[in-house]
Amino acid sequence: MFVCTRLKWVIYLTIDVLSIEDENQIKDAVKAAAKIILNDGLVVIPTDTSYGLACNPISCDAIDKLIEVKERDRNLGLPLLFSNLEQSESYHHFSSLERVIARLFWPGALTLVVSAKENVPEHLTVGRNSLAIRVPNHDLPRSIAKEVDGAIVGTSANKTGGPSPFSIDVAIEQLGENIDLYIDGGPSAATKNSTIVRVEEEGSIKVYREGELSIELLTENLKVDSDALKFWTTRIIYADM
């Protein structure tokens, strides 16, 4: 939630930074970001973890720009952010256990690696038939996804291998003038990126990255949920990364 008193634009040379200082003005920031995203631009946005680099996932031009700016391996997939679970269902058929996990931890700092529906563009799956998806616990990215009526890319707003941007300054230092708009929501309350897991076919949970949501907390919540215990083997396994 934003707690200050007004909305202001700050211009750093040719860098546009929109500082949100009034929760009543978040709609202006959402509309500005959505317009840029729908026109194949790049926007840096606050999330509940690190700042994210957002663009239109169905635009090859936008994806090309993002990959160039981040200096990211083109063979790596890009995580998607959604306004809610229902919106994400256009990209994936949820299993029973995945639905339980989404209910318990979304909105929140948990990314699910899931199988993609057949109609998902290949430039998002890069031959793996999988996607990383999340509903963040932050009004701004969820509202942008709602405004554009679809997913937005939500990868970290840094150069590949660079420090994770938990403040807007860290993102600006790395990405500079290559971004159409930076939205400054203040320093993130988080100190880690999202936790990444996948539900395996037999019902175990594979951990690809432990982040802001600890595996201990994830496990504790699942063990006391009657629906989770119907589908989860209680096994947590760690991927070889």
DACORNOR-V691494 format. One record per helix or strand of 3 or more residues. SS is the DSSP state (a for helix, b for strand). FROM is the first residue (numbers start at 1). TO is the last residue. If there is no record, write none. Layout:
ss: {SS,SS}
from: {FROM,FROM}
to: {TO,TO}
This chain:
ss: {b,b,a,b,b,a,a,a,b,a,b,a,a,b,b,b,a,a,b}
from: {6,15,23,43,52,60,85,96,110,122,130,139,168,181,195,205,215,226,236}
to: {12,21,38,45,54,70,88,105,115,125,134,148,178,184,199,209,223,231,238}
